[in-house]
Amino acid sequence: MEYAEAIVRDYPIGTGITEAAAKTVVGTRMQRAGACFSQHGRQAVMLFRTALLSSRFEALHRQVGDTYAKPVREAA
């Protein structure tokens, strides 16, 4: 990271904002009373939650749809 340039542009250079955002995402969804997720489930929930919170859900939804879409054939 170019710290001098970040300071000139008044960008945050600490990790506090990133860590707080991660804590919010994880704390809000993963640590609810009675919540129990597998590793794969936790990762999927966090992926979609961060996409939703960062206004990137539609792009993620299209990408996932394109990745997992399968052609459907007519039943005999």
Contacts in CASP RR format, 6 or more apart in sequence:
PFRMAT RR
TARGET T0000
AUTHOR 0000-0000-0000
METHOD contacts of the structure
MODEL  1
MEYAEAIVRDYPIGTGITEAAAKTVVGTRMQRAGACFSQHGRQAVMLFRT
ALLSSRFEALHRQVGDTYAKPVREAA
1 13 0 8 1.000
3 13 0 8 1.000
6 12 0 8 1.000
6 13 0 8 1.000
7 13 0 8 1.000
25 46 0 8 1.000
25 49 0 8 1.000
25 50 0 8 1.000
25 53 0 8 1.000
26 46 0 8 1.000
28 49 0 8 1.000
29 35 0 8 1.000
29 45 0 8 1.000
29 46 0 8 1.000
29 49 0 8 1.000
30 37 0 8 1.000
30 42 0 8 1.000
30 45 0 8 1.000
30 46 0 8 1.000
37 45 0 8 1.000
47 60 0 8 1.000
48 57 0 8 1.000
48 60 0 8 1.000
51 57 0 8 1.000
51 59 0 8 1.000
51 60 0 8 1.000
END
